[in-house]
């Protein structure tokens, strides 16, 4: 029978070689395992921990591994990472147990010779023997932060240039914390007061977050029945801000571009009191099926999923408002998507800027005068956010940045980056991911030819 550590090892191997997200790979593997709840939690913690701290772990291993680590096989690297993570970060796991289990994995997957190498390396590494601060003291500040918080150096350098050292360090630290879950109360079916009258939720830890009908919690299992019954949706409150900024009215027509998996579409449906129409457009049919299923569970009947390319799709009717949740680097959600920090790169940033501009230009043509568009990302990179909007406004004199903030709570308007825009940095508000949204209004039908 596969153990929790072996499942974590296999998951790490697949994450390196497959294009799917780490949480999807891990979920699929756990579904097909017979591990109990404690072992499932251990597997999940090991995978996320190794992914978060990969750079730091490799740096530490390199101090004790007397060969070039980058030349080692992926199997050996991931086994060593698992061992060092347990030794340094999991107080409840005895060092000898971490070493023995990793030696067994090495023997099974690489043979006796490599198992002896793993044993030799891991037995040298102890919490007392790892003096990270001492090893980092002569490095440049950005290199220190990169290794201490295990983030790519190029990202650390960007953020220090954009936000300064103090904010950058706060972002890095937050990205390595266990993320809180956000929950949205479905106002079509219940209220916060009514929901928490349920005896099953009495005493369950939760905290308010400053956005009506949202709360945060470390718990999921206690709230799972309410999620299944359509009373709650799992959604980080940062995602709500774009919908509140759009401020959709009951009876209106809203076009949601890049809609899947449907978190914003369903919240918009709730804000519109299930009256009007939400046209949810996405390239991927399978993802839209989930949107449709989720809307049904929530009792929302006004969402109409459409498989289409948001760069060319034209609805049958002119929408009153458009929300464009653009594909982006996702640098605001690195704490939640643990592998993403190692997959995003400068080239990807450049490619996505071009796609975002295409999406914005096409969406602009679909609105009548006085129509509203909200552009949103889960990125904290200026090129995808404020600079992308500035470039759009330069190309489109028929649009202005709209200074109406709809239903966005006042607390989130204290540090505005520009007119009509809301930027949240990871952890700036407890439990909130990083994200950006900008409200734009069409003021004329000027030709952009």
C-alpha positions as a Markdown table, in Angstrom:
| # | Residue | x | y | z |
|---|---|---|---|---|
| 1 | Unk | 0.0 | 0.0 | 0.0 |
| 2 | Unk | 1.3 | 3.5 | -0.9 |
| 3 | Unk | 2.3 | 5.6 | 2.1 |
| 4 | Unk | 1.6 | 9.4 | 2.5 |
| 5 | Unk | 5.2 | 10.2 | 1.7 |
| 6 | Unk | 5.3 | 8.0 | -1.4 |
| 7 | Unk | 2.1 | 9.7 | -2.6 |
| 8 | Unk | 3.6 | 13.1 | -2.0 |
| 9 | Unk | 6.8 | 12.0 | -3.9 |
| 10 | Unk | 4.8 | 10.8 | -6.9 |
| 11 | Unk | 2.7 | 14.0 | -6.9 |
| 12 | Unk | 5.9 | 16.1 | -7.0 |
| 13 | Unk | 7.2 | 14.1 | -9.9 |
| 14 | Unk | 3.9 | 14.6 | -11.9 |
| 15 | Unk | 3.8 | 18.3 | -11.1 |
| 16 | Unk | 7.2 | 18.7 | -12.7 |
| 17 | Unk | 6.2 | 16.8 | -15.9 |
| 18 | Unk | 2.5 | 17.6 | -16.4 |
| 19 | Unk | 0.8 | 20.9 | -17.2 |
| 20 | Unk | -2.0 | 20.5 | -14.7 |
| 21 | Unk | -2.1 | 22.5 | -11.5 |
| 22 | Unk | -0.6 | 20.9 | -8.4 |
| 23 | Unk | -3.9 | 20.9 | -6.5 |
| 24 | Unk | -5.6 | 19.1 | -9.4 |
| 25 | Unk | -2.9 | 16.5 | -9.6 |
| 26 | Unk | -2.9 | 16.0 | -5.8 |
| 27 | Unk | -6.7 | 15.8 | -5.6 |
| 28 | Unk | -6.8 | 13.1 | -8.3 |
| 29 | Unk | -4.1 | 11.0 | -6.6 |
| 30 | Unk | -5.8 | 11.3 | -3.2 |
| 31 | Unk | -9.1 | 10.3 | -4.7 |
| 32 | Unk | -7.5 | 7.0 | -5.9 |
| 33 | Unk | -5.7 | 6.3 | -2.6 |
| 34 | Unk | -6.9 | 4.6 | 0.6 |
| 35 | Unk | -5.0 | 6.9 | 2.9 |
| 36 | Unk | -6.9 | 8.0 | 6.0 |
| 37 | Unk | -7.5 | 11.7 | 6.8 |
| 38 | Unk | -4.3 | 12.2 | 8.8 |
| 39 | Unk | -2.2 | 10.7 | 6.1 |
| 40 | Unk | -4.0 | 12.7 | 3.4 |
| 41 | Unk | -3.2 | 15.9 | 5.4 |
| 42 | Unk | 0.5 | 14.8 | 5.6 |
| 43 | Unk | 0.7 | 14.2 | 1.8 |
| 44 | Unk | -0.9 | 17.6 | 1.1 |
| 45 | Unk | 1.4 | 19.4 | 3.6 |
| 46 | Unk | 4.5 | 17.7 | 2.2 |
| 47 | Unk | 3.6 | 18.6 | -1.4 |
| 48 | Unk | 2.8 | 22.2 | -0.7 |
| 49 | Unk | 5.7 | 22.6 | 1.7 |
| 50 | Unk | 8.3 | 21.3 | -0.8 |
| 51 | Unk | 6.8 | 23.4 | -3.6 |
| 52 | Unk | 6.9 | 26.5 | -1.5 |
| 53 | Unk | 10.4 | 26.1 | -0.1 |
| 54 | Unk | 12.0 | 24.4 | -3.1 |
| 55 | Unk | 14.6 | 27.0 | -3.7 |
| 56 | Unk | 15.6 | 27.2 | 0.0 |
| 57 | Unk | 15.7 | 23.4 | 0.3 |
| 58 | Unk | 17.9 | 23.1 | -2.8 |
| 59 | Unk | 20.3 | 25.8 | -1.4 |
| 60 | Unk | 20.5 | 23.9 | 1.9 |
| 61 | Unk | 20.9 | 20.5 | 0.3 |
| 62 | Unk | 23.7 | 22.0 | -1.8 |
| 63 | Unk | 25.7 | 22.6 | 1.4 |
| 64 | Unk | 25.8 | 18.9 | 2.2 |
| 65 | Unk | 25.6 | 17.2 | -1.3 |
| 66 | Unk | 29.1 | 16.9 | -2.6 |
| 67 | Unk | 28.1 | 16.8 | -6.3 |
| 68 | Unk | 26.3 | 19.3 | -8.5 |
| 69 | Unk | 22.6 | 19.1 | -7.4 |
| 70 | Unk | 21.3 | 20.4 | -10.7 |
| 71 | Unk | 22.9 | 17.3 | -12.4 |
| 72 | Unk | 21.0 | 15.0 | -10.0 |
| 73 | Unk | 17.9 | 13.1 | -11.3 |
| 74 | Unk | 14.6 | 14.6 | -10.5 |
| 75 | Unk | 13.8 | 11.5 | -8.4 |
| 76 | Unk | 16.8 | 12.1 | -6.1 |
| 77 | Unk | 16.1 | 15.9 | -5.9 |
| 78 | Unk | 12.5 | 15.4 | -4.8 |
| 79 | Unk | 13.4 | 12.6 | -2.3 |
| 80 | Unk | 16.0 | 14.9 | -0.7 |
| 81 | Unk | 13.6 | 17.9 | -0.7 |
| 82 | Unk | 11.0 | 15.8 | 1.1 |
| 83 | Unk | 13.5 | 14.7 | 3.7 |
| 84 | Unk | 15.0 | 18.1 | 4.4 |
| 85 | Unk | 11.5 | 19.7 | 4.5 |
| 86 | Unk | 10.4 | 17.2 | 7.2 |
| 87 | Unk | 13.6 | 17.7 | 9.2 |
| 88 | Unk | 13.5 | 21.5 | 9.2 |
| 89 | Unk | 9.8 | 22.3 | 9.1 |
| 90 | Unk | 7.8 | 19.4 | 10.6 |
| 91 | Unk | 8.5 | 19.3 | 14.4 |
| 92 | Unk | 6.2 | 16.3 | 14.9 |
| 93 | Unk | 8.1 | 14.1 | 12.6 |
| 94 | Unk | 11.3 | 12.7 | 14.2 |
| 95 | Unk | 14.4 | 13.2 | 12.0 |
| 96 | Unk | 15.1 | 9.4 | 12.0 |
| 97 | Unk | 11.7 | 8.7 | 10.6 |
| 98 | Unk | 12.0 | 11.3 | 7.9 |
| 99 | Unk | 15.4 | 9.9 | 6.9 |
| 100 | Unk | 14.4 | 6.2 | 7.0 |
| 101 | Unk | 11.3 | 6.8 | 4.8 |
| 102 | Unk | 13.3 | 8.8 | 2.2 |
| 103 | Unk | 15.9 | 6.0 | 2.1 |
| 104 | Unk | 13.1 | 3.5 | 1.4 |
| 105 | Unk | 11.9 | 5.7 | -1.4 |
| 106 | Unk | 15.3 | 6.0 | -2.9 |
| 107 | Unk | 15.9 | 2.3 | -2.7 |
| 108 | Unk | 12.5 | 1.6 | -4.4 |
| 109 | Unk | 12.9 | 4.1 | -7.2 |
| 110 | Unk | 16.7 | 4.3 | -7.7 |
| 111 | Unk | 18.3 | 1.3 | -6.1 |
| 112 | Unk | 20.7 | 0.6 | -3.2 |
| 113 | Unk | 23.5 | 2.8 | -4.3 |
| 114 | Unk | 21.4 | 5.9 | -4.4 |
| 115 | Unk | 19.6 | 5.0 | -1.2 |
| 116 | Unk | 23.0 | 5.1 | 0.5 |
| 117 | Unk | 23.7 | 8.6 | -1.0 |
| 118 | Unk | 20.3 | 9.8 | 0.3 |
| 119 | Unk | 21.0 | 8.4 | 3.7 |
| 120 | Unk | 24.4 | 10.0 | 3.9 |
| 121 | Unk | 23.2 | 13.4 | 2.9 |
| 122 | Unk | 20.1 | 13.5 | 5.1 |
| 123 | Unk | 21.9 | 12.3 | 8.2 |
| 124 | Unk | 24.2 | 15.3 | 8.1 |
| 125 | Unk | 21.3 | 17.8 | 8.0 |
| 126 | Unk | 19.8 | 18.9 | 11.3 |
| 127 | Unk | 17.9 | 22.0 | 12.5 |
| 128 | Unk | 20.9 | 23.0 | 14.6 |
| 129 | Unk | 23.4 | 22.5 | 11.7 |
| 130 | Unk | 21.5 | 24.7 | 9.2 |
| 131 | Unk | 22.5 | 28.3 | 9.8 |
| 132 | Unk | 20.6 | 30.0 | 7.0 |
| 133 | Unk | 21.1 | 33.5 | 8.2 |
| 134 | Unk | 24.8 | 33.0 | 8.5 |
| 135 | Unk | 25.0 | 31.5 | 5.0 |
| 136 | Unk | 23.0 | 34.4 | 3.5 |
| 137 | Unk | 24.6 | 37.4 | 5.3 |
| 138 | Unk | 27.1 | 38.2 | 2.5 |
| 139 | Unk | 24.6 | 38.0 | -0.3 |
| 140 | Unk | 22.8 | 40.9 | -1.9 |
| 141 | Unk | 19.5 | 41.9 | -0.2 |
| 142 | Unk | 17.4 | 40.6 | -3.1 |
| 143 | Unk | 19.3 | 37.3 | -3.1 |
| 144 | Unk | 18.8 | 37.0 | 0.7 |
| 145 | Unk | 15.0 | 37.5 | 0.3 |
| 146 | Unk | 14.9 | 35.1 | -2.6 |
| 147 | Unk | 16.5 | 32.2 | -0.7 |
| 148 | Unk | 14.9 | 33.0 | 2.7 |
| 149 | Unk | 11.4 | 33.0 | 1.3 |
| 150 | Unk | 12.0 | 30.7 | -1.6 |
| 151 | Unk | 10.9 | 32.8 | -4.6 |
| 152 | Unk | 12.6 | 33.3 | -8.0 |
| 153 | Unk | 15.2 | 36.0 | -7.9 |
| 154 | Unk | 13.7 | 37.8 | -10.9 |
| 155 | Unk | 10.4 | 38.2 | -9.1 |
| 156 | Unk | 12.0 | 39.5 | -5.9 |
| 157 | Unk | 13.9 | 42.1 | -7.9 |
| 158 | Unk | 10.8 | 43.2 | -9.7 |
| 159 | Unk | 8.8 | 43.6 | -6.6 |
| 160 | Unk | 11.6 | 45.4 | -4.7 |
| 161 | Unk | 11.8 | 47.9 | -7.6 |
| 162 | Unk | 8.0 | 48.3 | -7.7 |
| 163 | Unk | 6.9 | 48.1 | -4.0 |
| 164 | Unk | 10.1 | 48.5 | -2.0 |
| 165 | Unk | 11.8 | 46.1 | 0.4 |
| 166 | Unk | 9.3 | 46.2 | 3.3 |
| 167 | Unk | 6.2 | 45.5 | 1.1 |
| 168 | Unk | 8.1 | 42.9 | -0.9 |
| 169 | Unk | 9.1 | 41.0 | 2.3 |
| 170 | Unk | 5.5 | 41.1 | 3.5 |
| 171 | Unk | 4.3 | 39.6 | 0.2 |
| 172 | Unk | 7.0 | 36.9 | 0.3 |
| 173 | Unk | 6.2 | 35.9 | 3.9 |
| 174 | Unk | 2.4 | 35.8 | 3.2 |
| 175 | Unk | 2.9 | 33.6 | 0.1 |
| 176 | Unk | 4.5 | 31.0 | 2.4 |
| 177 | Unk | 1.7 | 30.9 | 4.9 |
| 178 | Unk | -1.1 | 28.4 | 5.0 |
| 179 | Unk | -3.8 | 30.3 | 3.0 |
| 180 | Unk | -7.2 | 30.9 | 4.6 |
| 181 | Unk | -10.3 | 29.8 | 2.7 |
| 182 | Unk | -12.8 | 32.4 | 1.6 |
| 183 | Unk | -16.5 | 31.7 | 1.6 |
| 184 | Unk | -19.3 | 33.7 | 0.0 |
| 185 | Unk | -22.8 | 33.4 | 1.4 |
| 186 | Unk | -25.4 | 33.0 | -1.2 |
| 187 | Unk | -27.9 | 35.8 | -0.6 |
| 188 | Unk | -30.4 | 34.2 | -2.9 |
| 189 | Unk | -30.9 | 31.3 | -0.5 |
| 190 | Unk | -29.8 | 32.5 | 3.0 |
| 191 | Unk | -28.2 | 35.2 | 5.1 |
| 192 | Unk | -25.2 | 35.1 | 7.4 |
| 193 | Unk | -27.5 | 35.3 | 10.4 |
| 194 | Unk | -29.6 | 32.4 | 9.2 |
| 195 | Unk | -26.7 | 30.3 | 8.1 |
| 196 | Unk | -24.9 | 30.4 | 11.4 |
| 197 | Unk | -28.0 | 29.3 | 13.3 |
| 198 | Unk | -27.2 | 25.8 | 12.1 |
| 199 | Unk | -26.0 | 23.9 | 15.2 |
| 200 | Unk | -23.4 | 22.1 | 13.1 |
| 201 | Unk | -21.6 | 25.4 | 12.6 |
| 202 | Unk | -21.7 | 26.4 | 16.2 |
| 203 | Unk | -18.2 | 27.1 | 17.4 |
| 204 | Unk | -16.6 | 26.7 | 14.0 |
| 205 | Unk | -13.7 | 29.2 | 13.7 |
| 206 | Unk | -14.3 | 32.0 | 11.2 |
| 207 | Unk | -13.6 | 35.7 | 10.8 |
| 208 | Unk | -15.1 | 38.6 | 9.0 |
| 209 | Unk | -13.1 | 40.1 | 6.2 |
| 210 | Unk | -14.7 | 43.5 | 5.5 |
| 211 | Unk | -16.8 | 42.4 | 2.5 |
| 212 | Unk | -20.5 | 41.8 | 3.1 |
| 213 | Unk | -21.5 | 38.1 | 2.8 |
| 214 | Unk | -17.9 | 36.9 | 2.8 |
| 215 | Unk | -16.0 | 35.3 | 5.6 |
| 216 | Unk | -12.6 | 33.5 | 6.1 |
| 217 | Unk | -11.8 | 30.2 | 7.8 |
| 218 | Unk | -9.2 | 27.5 | 8.0 |
| 219 | Unk | -12.0 | 25.0 | 8.1 |
| 220 | Unk | -13.6 | 23.4 | 5.1 |
| 221 | Unk | -15.1 | 20.1 | 6.3 |
| 222 | Unk | -17.6 | 21.9 | 8.6 |
| 223 | Unk | -18.8 | 24.1 | 5.8 |
| 224 | Unk | -18.8 | 21.4 | 3.1 |
| 225 | Unk | -22.6 | 20.5 | 3.5 |
| 226 | Unk | -23.5 | 24.2 | 3.1 |
| 227 | Unk | -21.3 | 24.4 | -0.1 |
| 228 | Unk | -23.0 | 21.2 | -1.4 |
| 229 | Unk | -26.4 | 22.7 | -0.7 |
| 230 | Unk | -25.6 | 25.9 | -2.6 |
| 231 | Unk | -25.6 | 28.1 | 0.5 |
| 232 | Unk | -21.9 | 28.9 | 0.3 |
| 233 | Unk | -19.3 | 29.2 | -2.5 |
| 234 | Unk | -15.6 | 28.9 | -1.9 |
| 235 | Unk | -14.2 | 32.2 | -3.2 |
| 236 | Unk | -11.4 | 34.5 | -2.0 |
| 237 | Unk | -12.8 | 37.9 | -1.2 |
| 238 | Unk | -10.3 | 39.6 | -3.5 |
| 239 | Unk | -12.3 | 38.1 | -6.4 |
| 240 | Unk | -15.4 | 39.9 | -5.1 |
| 241 | Unk | -13.9 | 43.3 | -5.6 |
| 242 | Unk | -14.1 | 43.3 | -9.4 |
| 243 | Unk | -17.8 | 42.3 | -9.2 |
| 244 | Unk | -18.6 | 45.0 | -6.6 |
| 245 | Unk | -16.7 | 47.5 | -8.8 |
| 246 | Unk | -18.8 | 46.5 | -11.8 |
| 247 | Unk | -21.9 | 47.0 | -9.6 |
| 248 | Unk | -24.3 | 45.1 | -12.0 |
| 249 | Unk | -28.0 | 46.0 | -11.7 |
| 250 | Unk | -30.9 | 43.6 | -11.7 |
| 251 | Unk | -32.4 | 43.2 | -15.1 |
| 252 | Unk | -29.2 | 44.2 | -17.0 |
| 253 | Unk | -27.2 | 42.2 | -19.4 |
| 254 | Unk | -23.6 | 41.4 | -18.3 |
| 255 | Unk | -21.0 | 39.8 | -20.5 |
| 256 | Unk | -18.4 | 37.9 | -18.6 |
| 257 | Unk | -15.3 | 37.2 | -20.7 |
| 258 | Unk | -12.9 | 34.4 | -19.6 |
| 259 | Unk | -15.6 | 33.3 | -17.2 |
| 260 | Unk | -14.7 | 29.8 | -16.1 |
| 261 | Unk | -14.7 | 28.4 | -13.5 |
| 262 | Unk | -17.5 | 30.8 | -12.8 |
| 263 | Unk | -16.8 | 32.4 | -9.4 |
| 264 | Unk | -17.4 | 35.9 | -10.7 |
| 265 | Unk | -20.3 | 35.0 | -12.9 |
| 266 | Unk | -22.2 | 33.4 | -10.0 |
| 267 | Unk | -21.5 | 36.3 | -7.7 |
| 268 | Unk | -22.7 | 38.7 | -10.4 |
| 269 | Unk | -25.9 | 36.6 | -10.7 |
| 270 | Unk | -26.4 | 36.9 | -6.9 |
| 271 | Unk | -25.8 | 40.7 | -7.0 |
| 272 | Unk | -28.3 | 40.9 | -9.9 |
| 273 | Unk | -30.8 | 39.1 | -7.7 |
| 274 | Unk | -31.1 | 36.4 | -10.4 |
| 275 | Unk | -32.8 | 38.9 | -12.7 |
| 276 | Unk | -31.4 | 39.8 | -16.2 |
| 277 | Unk | -28.7 | 37.9 | -18.1 |
| 278 | Unk | -25.1 | 36.9 | -17.6 |
| 279 | Unk | -23.4 | 35.7 | -20.7 |
| 280 | Unk | -20.5 | 33.6 | -19.5 |
| 281 | Unk | -17.9 | 33.1 | -22.3 |
| 282 | Unk | -14.9 | 30.8 | -22.1 |
| 283 | Unk | -12.8 | 28.8 | -24.5 |
| 284 | Unk | -13.1 | 25.5 | -22.5 |
| 285 | Unk | -16.4 | 23.6 | -22.6 |
| 286 | Unk | -15.4 | 21.3 | -19.7 |
| 287 | Unk | -14.8 | 24.3 | -17.4 |
| 288 | Unk | -18.1 | 25.9 | -18.4 |
| 289 | Unk | -19.9 | 22.7 | -17.5 |
| 290 | Unk | -18.7 | 23.3 | -14.0 |
| 291 | Unk | -19.9 | 26.9 | -14.1 |
| 292 | Unk | -23.3 | 25.6 | -15.2 |
| 293 | Unk | -23.4 | 23.0 | -12.5 |
| 294 | Unk | -22.4 | 25.5 | -9.8 |
| 295 | Unk | -25.0 | 28.0 | -10.9 |
| 296 | Unk | -27.7 | 25.3 | -10.7 |
| 297 | Unk | -26.6 | 24.5 | -7.1 |
| 298 | Unk | -26.8 | 28.1 | -6.2 |
| 299 | Unk | -30.3 | 28.5 | -7.7 |
| 300 | Unk | -29.1 | 31.0 | -10.4 |
| 301 | Unk | -30.9 | 30.7 | -13.7 |
| 302 | Unk | -29.7 | 33.8 | -15.6 |
| 303 | Unk | -26.2 | 32.5 | -16.5 |
| 304 | Unk | -25.9 | 31.4 | -20.1 |
| 305 | Unk | -22.5 | 29.6 | -20.7 |
| 306 | Unk | -21.1 | 30.1 | -24.2 |
| 307 | Unk | -18.0 | 28.3 | -25.6 |
| 308 | Unk | -16.1 | 31.0 | -27.5 |
| 309 | Unk | -13.0 | 33.0 | -28.0 |
| 310 | Unk | -13.2 | 36.3 | -26.0 |
| 311 | Unk | -11.1 | 38.0 | -28.7 |
| 312 | Unk | -13.8 | 37.5 | -31.4 |
| 313 | Unk | -17.1 | 36.6 | -29.7 |
| 314 | Unk | -20.0 | 38.9 | -30.4 |
| 315 | Unk | -23.2 | 38.6 | -28.4 |
| 316 | Unk | -26.7 | 38.9 | -30.0 |
| 317 | Unk | -27.4 | 41.9 | -27.8 |
| 318 | Unk | -25.3 | 44.8 | -26.7 |
| 319 | Unk | -24.3 | 44.2 | -23.1 |
| 320 | Unk | -24.8 | 46.9 | -20.4 |
| 321 | Unk | -21.6 | 45.9 | -18.8 |
| 322 | Unk | -18.6 | 43.7 | -19.4 |
| 323 | Unk | -16.3 | 42.0 | -16.9 |
| 324 | Unk | -13.0 | 40.8 | -18.4 |
| 325 | Unk | -11.1 | 38.5 | -16.0 |
| 326 | Unk | -8.0 | 38.4 | -18.2 |
| 327 | Unk | -5.5 | 35.5 | -18.3 |
| 328 | Unk | -2.4 | 36.7 | -16.4 |
| 329 | Unk | 0.7 | 35.6 | -14.6 |
| 330 | Unk | -1.2 | 35.0 | -11.4 |
| 331 | Unk | 1.5 | 36.6 | -9.2 |
| 332 | Unk | -1.1 | 37.7 | -6.7 |
| 333 | Unk | -2.1 | 34.1 | -5.9 |
| 334 | Unk | 1.4 | 32.4 | -5.5 |
| 335 | Unk | 0.5 | 31.5 | -1.9 |
| 336 | Unk | -2.5 | 29.5 | -3.1 |
| 337 | Unk | -1.0 | 28.0 | -6.2 |
| 338 | Unk | 2.2 | 26.8 | -4.8 |
| 339 | Unk | 3.9 | 25.6 | -8.0 |
| 340 | Unk | 3.2 | 28.7 | -10.0 |
| 341 | Unk | 6.1 | 30.7 | -8.7 |
| 342 | Unk | 8.4 | 28.2 | -10.5 |
| 343 | Unk | 6.4 | 28.2 | -13.7 |
| 344 | Unk | 5.9 | 31.9 | -14.4 |
| 345 | Unk | 8.7 | 33.7 | -16.2 |
| 346 | Unk | 9.4 | 37.0 | -17.9 |
| 347 | Unk | 8.6 | 35.6 | -21.4 |
| 348 | Unk | 5.1 | 34.6 | -20.1 |
| 349 | Unk | 4.6 | 38.1 | -18.8 |
| 350 | Unk | 5.3 | 39.6 | -22.3 |
| 351 | Unk | 3.0 | 37.1 | -24.1 |
| 352 | Unk | 0.1 | 37.7 | -21.7 |
| 353 | Unk | 0.3 | 41.5 | -22.1 |
| 354 | Unk | -0.3 | 41.1 | -25.8 |
| 355 | Unk | -3.3 | 38.8 | -25.2 |
| 356 | Unk | -4.7 | 41.1 | -22.5 |
| 357 | Unk | -4.5 | 44.1 | -25.0 |
| 358 | Unk | -6.3 | 42.0 | -27.7 |
| 359 | Unk | -9.1 | 41.1 | -25.2 |
| 360 | Unk | -9.5 | 44.7 | -24.1 |
| 361 | Unk | -9.7 | 46.0 | -27.6 |
| 362 | Unk | -12.4 | 43.6 | -28.7 |
| 363 | Unk | -14.5 | 44.0 | -25.5 |
| 364 | Unk | -14.4 | 47.8 | -26.0 |
| 365 | Unk | -16.1 | 47.5 | -29.4 |
| 366 | Unk | -19.1 | 45.6 | -27.9 |
| 367 | Unk | -20.3 | 48.4 | -25.5 |
| 368 | Unk | -22.6 | 51.3 | -26.3 |
| 369 | Unk | -22.0 | 54.8 | -24.9 |
| 370 | Unk | -22.2 | 54.8 | -21.1 |
| 371 | Unk | -21.5 | 51.1 | -21.0 |
| 372 | Unk | -19.1 | 49.9 | -18.2 |
| 373 | Unk | -16.2 | 47.5 | -18.4 |
| 374 | Unk | -14.2 | 46.1 | -15.5 |
| 375 | Unk | -10.8 | 44.7 | -16.3 |
| 376 | Unk | -9.5 | 42.3 | -13.7 |
| 377 | Unk | -6.4 | 40.2 | -13.0 |
| 378 | Unk | -5.0 | 38.1 | -10.2 |
| 379 | Unk | -1.6 | 39.7 | -10.9 |
| 380 | Unk | 0.4 | 42.4 | -9.0 |
| 381 | Unk | 2.6 | 43.3 | -12.0 |
| 382 | Unk | 2.1 | 46.9 | -13.2 |
| 383 | Unk | 2.5 | 45.8 | -16.9 |
| 384 | Unk | -0.6 | 43.7 | -16.6 |
| 385 | Unk | -2.5 | 46.2 | -14.5 |
| 386 | Unk | -2.1 | 50.0 | -14.4 |
| 387 | Unk | 0.2 | 50.1 | -17.4 |
| 388 | Unk | -2.1 | 47.9 | -19.4 |
| 389 | Unk | -5.0 | 50.2 | -18.6 |
| 390 | Unk | -3.0 | 53.3 | -19.5 |
| 391 | Unk | -2.1 | 51.7 | -22.8 |
| 392 | Unk | -5.7 | 50.9 | -23.5 |
| 393 | Unk | -6.9 | 54.4 | -22.7 |
| 394 | Unk | -4.2 | 55.8 | -25.0 |
| 395 | Unk | -5.6 | 53.6 | -27.8 |
| 396 | Unk | -9.2 | 54.3 | -26.9 |
| 397 | Unk | -10.1 | 58.0 | -26.5 |
| 398 | Unk | -13.8 | 56.9 | -26.3 |
| 399 | Unk | -13.1 | 55.4 | -22.8 |
| 400 | Unk | -12.3 | 57.0 | -19.5 |
| 401 | Unk | -11.3 | 55.6 | -16.1 |
| 402 | Unk | -14.5 | 55.7 | -14.2 |
| 403 | Unk | -14.3 | 57.0 | -10.6 |
| 404 | Unk | -17.5 | 55.3 | -9.4 |
| 405 | Unk | -16.6 | 52.5 | -7.1 |
| 406 | Unk | -19.9 | 50.7 | -6.9 |
| 407 | Unk | -20.2 | 48.4 | -3.9 |
| 408 | Unk | -16.5 | 48.3 | -3.1 |
| 409 | Unk | -16.1 | 48.8 | 0.7 |
| 410 | Unk | -14.4 | 52.1 | 1.7 |
| 411 | Unk | -11.6 | 50.3 | 3.5 |
| 412 | Unk | -10.3 | 49.1 | 0.1 |
| 413 | Unk | -10.3 | 52.6 | -1.4 |
| 414 | Unk | -7.6 | 54.0 | 1.0 |
| 415 | Unk | -4.6 | 53.3 | -1.2 |
| 416 | Unk | -5.9 | 53.7 | -4.7 |
| 417 | Unk | -3.3 | 53.2 | -7.4 |
| 418 | Unk | -5.2 | 55.3 | -10.0 |
| 419 | Unk | -8.7 | 56.5 | -10.7 |
| 420 | Unk | -11.3 | 53.7 | -10.8 |
| 421 | Unk | -8.7 | 51.1 | -9.9 |
| 422 | Unk | -8.4 | 48.8 | -6.9 |
| 423 | Unk | -5.1 | 46.9 | -6.2 |
| 424 | Unk | -4.7 | 44.5 | -3.3 |
| 425 | Unk | -1.3 | 43.0 | -2.5 |
| 426 | Unk | -1.1 | 39.5 | -1.0 |
| 427 | Unk | -1.7 | 39.7 | 2.7 |
| 428 | Unk | -2.2 | 43.5 | 2.7 |
| 429 | Unk | -5.7 | 42.6 | 4.1 |
| 430 | Unk | -5.7 | 39.4 | 6.2 |
| 431 | Unk | -6.7 | 36.4 | 4.1 |
| 432 | Unk | -6.8 | 38.4 | 0.8 |
| 433 | Unk | -5.0 | 37.3 | -2.3 |
| 434 | Unk | -3.3 | 39.8 | -4.6 |
| 435 | Unk | -5.4 | 41.2 | -7.4 |
| 436 | Unk | -6.3 | 44.2 | -9.5 |
| 437 | Unk | -9.5 | 45.6 | -11.1 |
| 438 | Unk | -10.2 | 48.8 | -13.1 |
| 439 | Unk | -13.6 | 50.3 | -13.9 |
| 440 | Unk | -13.8 | 51.9 | -17.4 |
| 441 | Unk | -16.7 | 53.8 | -19.0 |
| 442 | Unk | -17.4 | 54.3 | -22.7 |
| 443 | Unk | -18.1 | 58.0 | -23.3 |
| 444 | Unk | -18.4 | 58.2 | -27.1 |
| 445 | Unk | -18.5 | 56.1 | -30.2 |
| 446 | Unk | -15.2 | 57.5 | -31.6 |
| 447 | Unk | -13.7 | 55.3 | -34.3 |
| 448 | Unk | -10.3 | 53.8 | -33.4 |
| 449 | Unk | -9.4 | 53.1 | -37.0 |
